[in-house]
Amino acid sequence: MSTTSTQPNCGPTACAVILNRSVDFVMDQFSQMFKKTDRWQGRSNWRQLLGFLKKNKVQTRAAPIGGSLVKWVEMNARATGVYLVRVGNHFLVIKERQVYDNLGSGVSVTDSWCKSKRVTHAVEIN
């Protein structure tokens, strides 16, 4: 499943990775749930993402925050874990210690463009 996009849809893309659904499917569902206009390109916030995951019966648990993404993964991410993470204004998924977002899938965290960005929000997907 390709998640690469030039749109500001990192939030819906992260949800698509977690749900193992297409980005288009999640964008449609997200648009309906949050009453977005036809011009909406995917911009979202943390609360919306958590609400969308909850509606789709995905359980989450708070995870530690702080430090660069590389350090955060090193200190907090289990080898088989899945996490929804926010760095700056960007949402991504850490899955088996790899980065999945709208800019690429399965990228090593040390090769990610956001490796030095500070983790401000994080939840573990149960």
trRosetta pair geometry for C-beta under 8 A, 3 or more apart (Angstrom, degrees):
i j d omega theta_ij theta_ji phi_ij phi_ji
1 16 7.5 -151 149 148 138 111
1 20 7.6 163 -3 -158 157 59
1 22 6.6 -145 -148 -101 118 61
1 105 7.7 158 86 -109 71 165
2 105 7.2 -141 -137 -8 40 138
3 13 5.0 107 -171 -163 109 111
3 16 6.6 166 -113 86 108 126
3 17 6.4 -3 -84 -65 154 101
3 23 6.0 130 -130 -55 69 125
3 100 6.4 68 42 -179 160 89
3 101 6.9 180 123 118 129 19
3 102 5.8 -109 150 -107 90 43
3 104 7.6 46 75 136 96 6
3 105 5.1 114 30 -65 110 112
4 102 6.7 99 -141 176 26 51
4 103 6.6 35 -128 -158 73 18
4 104 6.2 30 -90 -83 96 43
4 105 7.3 -97 -45 -15 80 93
5 9 5.6 -25 103 50 154 112
5 13 6.5 -150 20 -77 129 136
5 23 6.8 -166 -45 161 138 168
5 42 7.9 54 125 12 152 168
5 102 4.3 -53 47 -170 100 106
5 103 7.9 -78 50 -69 58 42
7 41 4.6 -147 -162 174 112 103
7 42 5.2 94 133 19 117 131
7 102 7.2 -95 67 -177 70 147
8 41 5.6 72 43 106 84 113
8 42 5.6 177 91 76 58 95
8 43 4.9 13 112 -74 121 83
9 12 4.9 -43 -177 48 96 109
9 13 5.4 105 119 -29 87 99
9 23 6.8 89 128 -174 136 120
9 27 6.6 -22 -148 -93 139 113
9 41 6.3 -116 -56 145 95 68
9 42 2.5 -45 -99 164 84 167
9 43 7.6 -79 -86 -47 49 37
9 44 7.9 55 -143 -3 52 105
9 102 5.6 133 77 -97 75 151
10 13 5.5 -58 -142 40 30 116
10 14 6.3 37 157 -25 65 103
10 42 7.4 121 12 136 41 120
10 90 5.4 -60 143 -155 173 68
10 91 4.5 150 127 51 102 80
10 92 6.7 -46 -175 -65 113 63
10 101 5.5 -3 -141 -166 98 103
10 102 4.7 -113 -93 6 62 118
10 103 7.9 -7 -100 -16 104 88
11 14 5.8 -53 -151 30 28 110
11 15 6.7 24 152 -14 62 104
11 30 7.9 130 111 -138 105 154
11 42 6.7 171 48 165 88 85
11 43 7.5 67 16 -172 125 24
11 44 3.4 -113 72 59 161 124
11 45 7.4 -13 -95 -2 156 13
11 48 6.9 42 167 88 149 111
11 49 5.1 -122 -162 -77 104 113
11 91 4.6 79 -88 31 59 151
12 15 5.5 -53 -148 38 38 113
12 16 6.3 44 151 -25 67 102
12 23 6.2 93 125 -158 102 79
12 26 4.6 155 -172 120 92 113
12 27 5.1 72 169 -80 159 67
12 30 5.1 -97 -101 -12 114 160
12 42 5.1 -103 20 -147 123 100
12 44 6.4 127 -35 -15 78 142
13 16 5.5 -50 -149 31 34 115
13 17 6.7 36 152 -20 64 100
13 23 5.3 -6 -103 -115 71 116
13 26 7.6 163 -78 75 24 144
13 42 7.5 39 -23 -173 88 142
13 91 7.7 151 61 90 87 102
13 100 8.0 -154 143 143 98 84
13 101 6.1 79 108 -169 131 47
13 102 4.1 177 -12 -68 169 89
14 17 5.8 -51 -153 32 34 112
14 18 6.5 31 151 -16 65 106
14 49 6.8 5 81 -142 123 133
14 84 5.8 97 160 -132 129 94
14 91 4.6 -90 -16 135 148 110
14 92 6.0 -162 -95 -133 115 13
14 93 4.9 153 -146 -42 83 93
14 100 7.3 128 -117 102 62 91
14 101 6.6 -9 -73 -115 86 68
15 18 5.6 -56 -148 39 35 111
15 19 6.0 17 159 -4 69 113
15 26 5.0 154 95 -155 110 141
15 30 7.2 133 57 -69 156 122
15 49 6.2 -152 -62 -145 109 85
15 52 5.6 -26 -120 111 151 132
15 53 6.3 -140 -124 -71 98 85
15 56 7.8 117 -172 22 109 152
16 19 6.1 -64 -137 50 26 99
16 20 7.9 104 166 -77 54 3
16 21 5.3 -106 -143 76 70 74
16 22 6.3 -46 -150 132 125 17
16 23 4.6 -65 -50 -86 169 55
16 25 7.1 124 -116 61 102 91
16 26 4.3 -120 -71 -6 88 144
17 20 7.4 18 -177 -74 28 44
17 93 4.5 -145 93 18 141 155
17 95 6.8 -136 159 -30 120 140
17 100 4.5 133 -131 126 157 139
17 105 7.6 180 -105 -123 120 102
18 53 6.6 -22 109 -114 151 114
18 58 6.2 47 147 -136 124 159
18 82 6.7 131 -119 158 81 130
18 84 6.6 -17 -66 -69 140 106
18 93 6.1 -168 -56 -106 84 139
18 125 5.7 -166 -142 -103 113 156
19 26 6.7 148 44 -84 137 115
19 53 7.9 -152 -58 -118 101 74
19 56 5.9 -39 -102 153 126 154
19 58 7.0 -96 -81 -59 82 134
21 25 4.6 -97 161 78 115 136
21 26 5.7 131 92 -48 118 93
22 25 4.5 100 60 1 86 102
22 26 7.1 -159 93 -1 49 84
23 26 5.8 -58 -149 42 35 108
23 27 6.0 38 152 -24 69 107
23 102 7.7 94 -120 -109 145 93
24 27 5.6 -53 -143 36 29 113
24 28 6.4 31 156 -19 63 104
25 28 5.9 -58 -154 34 28 110
25 29 6.4 22 153 -13 65 109
26 29 5.7 -57 -144 42 33 110
26 30 5.8 36 156 -22 68 110
26 52 7.8 73 -162 168 96 140
27 30 5.7 -54 -140 39 26 113
27 31 6.1 33 157 -25 62 108
27 42 6.2 -56 -116 -94 106 95
28 31 5.8 -55 -148 33 26 114
28 32 6.6 22 155 -14 62 106
29 32 5.9 -58 -153 37 30 108
29 33 6.1 27 154 -19 67 111
29 52 7.4 112 119 -152 108 110
29 56 8.0 58 150 -71 152 119
30 33 5.8 -57 -143 38 28 110
30 34 6.1 -12 170 16 66 112
30 36 7.0 21 121 -3 80 136
30 42 7.8 58 92 -129 150 64
30 44 6.9 -63 -172 -86 137 137
30 48 7.5 68 -155 161 103 116
30 52 5.9 -8 -104 -112 86 144
31 34 6.9 -76 -137 55 18 83
31 35 7.8 49 168 -124 52 5
31 36 4.2 -89 -137 51 71 113
31 40 6.0 163 -114 70 100 141
32 35 7.5 17 -172 -73 26 43
33 51 7.6 167 154 121 133 109
33 52 6.3 135 84 -103 164 87
33 55 6.6 -179 -125 42 142 172
34 44 7.8 150 16 -120 171 98
34 48 5.9 11 -84 -139 146 121
36 40 3.6 -10 169 -29 122 165
37 40 5.4 137 59 -29 62 92
40 43 7.3 -122 -160 34 82 80
44 48 4.7 -122 -169 82 100 136
44 49 6.0 109 133 -54 129 87
44 91 7.5 -28 75 -3 105 147
45 48 5.1 96 57 9 70 105
45 49 7.2 -134 100 -7 36 90
46 49 5.8 -57 -151 34 31 111
46 50 6.4 24 157 -13 67 106
46 86 6.0 -54 -88 -45 109 151
46 91 7.9 167 -91 -89 66 118
46 121 5.3 -94 -119 -168 139 174
47 50 6.0 -56 -147 39 31 107
47 51 6.2 31 154 -18 65 110
48 51 5.7 -58 -146 40 30 112
48 52 6.1 31 156 -21 66 107
49 52 5.7 -54 -147 35 29 111
49 53 6.4 26 156 -16 64 106
49 84 6.6 175 146 177 133 146
49 91 6.5 174 -81 -130 158 157
50 53 5.8 -54 -146 38 32 110
50 54 6.2 34 154 -21 65 107
50 60 6.6 -93 -134 33 92 155
50 123 7.1 101 -103 -9 105 159
51 54 5.7 -53 -145 36 30 112
51 55 6.4 33 155 -21 64 105
52 55 5.8 -53 -149 34 30 112
52 56 6.5 14 155 -4 63 110
53 56 5.8 -68 -150 49 32 102
53 58 4.0 -72 -179 64 91 123
53 60 6.3 59 114 -36 143 121
53 84 7.4 -110 -56 -36 156 157
53 125 7.8 -114 -162 -115 141 101
54 57 7.6 42 -179 -76 34 21
54 58 6.9 -89 -73 57 28 72
54 60 7.7 -75 -70 10 81 107
58 125 6.2 -37 179 -146 111 100
58 126 7.9 145 176 51 64 71
59 125 7.5 114 80 -165 56 53
59 126 4.1 -41 93 56 107 118
60 84 7.1 -42 -122 26 131 120
60 123 4.0 17 -178 160 121 135
60 124 6.7 146 -160 72 66 44
60 125 6.0 -37 -103 -101 75 50
60 126 6.7 -168 -94 1 19 91
61 123 6.4 145 66 -166 33 83
61 124 4.8 -21 62 58 92 98
61 126 5.8 78 -15 -48 106 112
62 122 7.7 86 -170 91 54 69
62 123 6.0 -53 -104 -111 32 77
62 124 7.8 6 84 14 14 84
63 76 6.1 103 177 170 110 134
63 83 5.9 -15 -7 -134 168 120
63 122 4.0 -73 75 121 111 106
63 123 5.6 164 3 -120 97 18
63 124 4.8 114 -64 -34 115 85
64 72 7.6 -166 96 -144 95 90
64 75 7.6 -68 80 113 142 112
64 76 5.2 -142 51 -104 110 139
64 122 6.8 -5 76 67 38 134
65 72 7.8 -14 -148 -121 36 128
65 119 5.3 -150 -153 117 68 93
65 120 6.0 29 -168 -168 130 18
65 121 6.3 -12 -104 -89 132 18
65 122 5.4 170 -86 15 78 104
66 72 7.3 155 81 -91 45 103
66 118 7.0 -27 -146 -168 37 96
66 119 6.3 -31 31 69 15 91
67 71 4.0 -101 164 91 125 125
67 72 5.0 161 85 -60 106 78
67 75 7.0 51 67 25 165 140
67 118 6.8 155 89 -137 14 71
67 119 6.2 0 67 27 66 104
68 71 4.7 89 55 13 82 102
68 72 6.7 -143 93 -10 39 89
68 115 6.6 33 163 148 114 57
68 116 5.0 -45 -139 -146 128 41
68 117 6.7 108 -146 60 70 28
68 118 6.4 -59 -92 -88 44 49
68 119 7.5 81 159 -13 12 86
69 72 5.5 -53 -141 36 30 115
69 73 6.4 31 160 -18 65 103
69 85 7.2 108 -124 142 99 148
69 87 5.5 -30 -65 -83 115 148
69 99 7.8 37 163 -89 139 124
69 109 6.1 -150 133 -165 101 109
69 112 6.7 -70 105 82 146 137
69 114 5.6 69 -8 121 155 86
69 115 5.3 -121 69 -143 110 33
69 116 7.2 -47 26 -13 90 9
69 117 5.6 31 -23 61 111 78
69 118 7.9 -147 -38 -105 68 7
69 119 5.9 121 -90 -57 60 96
70 73 6.2 -57 -152 35 26 107
70 74 6.4 25 152 -17 62 111
70 109 5.6 150 -104 136 63 111
70 110 6.1 70 -117 -92 116 65
70 115 4.7 40 -47 -176 105 93
70 116 7.0 -6 3 -79 112 48
71 74 5.5 -58 -147 40 33 115
71 75 5.9 14 161 -7 69 114
72 75 6.2 -67 -142 46 24 99
72 76 5.5 -32 179 28 65 121
72 77 7.2 68 129 -25 72 100
72 85 7.4 128 120 -137 148 141
72 119 4.4 67 -76 -13 161 148
72 122 7.2 -171 -178 -67 136 156
73 76 6.9 -76 -115 55 16 79
73 77 4.4 -22 -148 15 61 134
73 94 6.0 -163 -104 -144 103 145
73 97 5.6 106 -176 -139 119 81
73 109 4.8 -111 12 -88 166 175
74 77 7.7 32 -12 33 15 94
76 83 7.9 70 120 -83 110 162
76 122 7.5 56 125 136 153 160
77 81 5.4 -154 -166 66 69 127
77 83 6.1 -102 -110 -4 98 139
77 94 5.3 -87 -114 137 142 140
77 97 5.4 138 118 -91 134 76
78 81 3.6 104 54 -28 90 115
79 96 6.4 17 167 -146 54 67
79 97 6.3 -33 -128 -18 49 119
80 96 6.1 0 -120 -99 35 82
81 94 7.3 17 103 109 94 99
81 95 7.8 -138 106 -132 48 39
81 96 7.5 156 52 -74 45 37
81 97 8.0 72 54 -47 86 68
81 124 6.1 -58 -165 -141 117 106
81 125 7.9 138 -179 46 72 77
82 93 6.6 -11 -168 -175 86 107
82 94 7.2 167 -152 88 37 59
82 95 4.9 11 -114 -110 83 80
82 96 7.8 -5 -76 -26 70 61
82 124 7.2 106 77 -166 55 64
82 125 4.2 -41 97 50 105 119
83 93 6.8 153 78 -159 50 57
83 94 4.4 0 54 53 104 101
83 95 7.7 -161 27 -66 61 49
83 122 5.8 -2 -180 -165 120 98
83 123 6.7 166 -154 83 71 40
83 124 5.4 -42 -99 -104 83 55
83 125 6.6 -156 -87 -2 26 84
84 91 6.9 -9 -173 -167 90 103
84 92 8.0 162 -154 86 49 35
84 93 6.0 -31 -99 -102 56 73
84 122 7.1 164 86 -148 55 48
84 123 5.2 1 53 55 98 91
84 125 6.5 91 -19 -52 90 101
85 91 7.2 151 82 -154 46 55
85 92 5.5 -25 67 68 94 81
85 93 7.2 144 18 -110 85 22
85 94 5.7 44 -9 -12 131 105
85 119 5.8 -56 -164 -135 112 105
85 121 7.0 155 -159 89 42 65
85 122 4.8 3 -110 -105 77 88
86 89 8.0 -19 -171 -137 101 16
86 90 6.9 151 -156 80 61 44
86 91 5.4 -31 -98 -96 75 68
86 92 7.9 146 -96 21 30 69
86 119 7.3 110 73 -158 52 59
86 120 5.3 -58 98 65 101 91
86 121 3.8 29 32 48 118 104
86 122 7.3 -138 23 -61 69 56
87 90 5.4 -22 69 66 78 98
87 92 6.9 -10 14 17 105 115
87 114 5.0 126 90 170 147 129
87 117 3.7 90 168 116 123 126
87 118 6.4 151 -145 72 81 37
87 119 5.7 -47 -88 -93 85 50
87 120 6.8 138 -114 8 32 87
88 114 7.3 -128 18 -140 116 118
88 117 5.2 -75 -17 -157 105 129
88 118 7.4 103 -51 50 68 75
88 120 7.4 136 -41 -2 20 127
90 101 7.0 22 172 -151 107 150
90 114 6.1 -132 81 -96 148 154
90 117 7.2 13 47 143 121 171
91 101 7.1 160 100 -126 55 105
92 99 5.6 -13 171 -160 138 90
92 100 6.5 150 -173 73 82 48
92 101 3.9 -50 -113 -72 93 116
92 114 7.0 177 -15 57 150 148
93 99 7.6 133 75 -160 52 44
93 100 4.3 -22 65 64 102 104
93 101 7.0 171 20 -69 69 64
94 97 6.5 6 -180 -113 100 26
94 98 7.1 149 -155 65 57 34
94 99 6.4 -27 -100 -95 66 55
94 100 7.7 178 -85 20 18 82
94 109 7.2 18 -123 -82 107 120
95 98 5.8 -35 70 60 71 88
95 100 5.6 12 14 -4 116 127
97 109 6.4 -81 174 -15 74 120
98 106 4.8 -4 161 -145 145 49
98 107 6.4 137 -173 58 86 33
98 108 6.4 -54 -120 -91 77 36
98 109 7.0 -143 -125 -39 28 76
99 104 7.2 49 102 85 99 97
99 106 7.7 104 65 -167 50 2
99 107 4.6 -35 62 67 100 93
99 108 7.5 6 12 97 95 12
99 109 5.5 123 -37 -93 104 62
99 112 4.4 66 8 -89 163 137
99 114 7.5 156 -142 52 152 103
100 104 7.8 -119 -131 105 40 55
100 105 5.1 26 -128 -132 84 68
100 106 6.5 29 -83 -45 87 47
100 107 7.8 159 -74 20 39 79
101 104 6.7 25 58 49 77 57
101 105 7.9 -166 35 -81 38 54
103 113 6.8 -51 122 21 157 130
104 107 4.7 56 112 -39 127 126
104 112 8.0 -162 65 -117 124 77
107 111 5.4 -123 178 86 95 104
107 112 5.2 120 114 -82 123 80
108 111 4.4 72 65 14 94 105
108 112 7.1 -141 94 -29 47 81
109 112 5.4 -35 -149 3 38 123
109 115 5.9 119 160 -113 69 94
110 115 6.0 66 -132 -123 28 148
111 115 7.5 129 49 -52 13 133
112 115 4.8 135 69 -55 87 84
114 117 4.2 -34 -172 11 87 129
119 122 5.6 12 173 -45 120 121
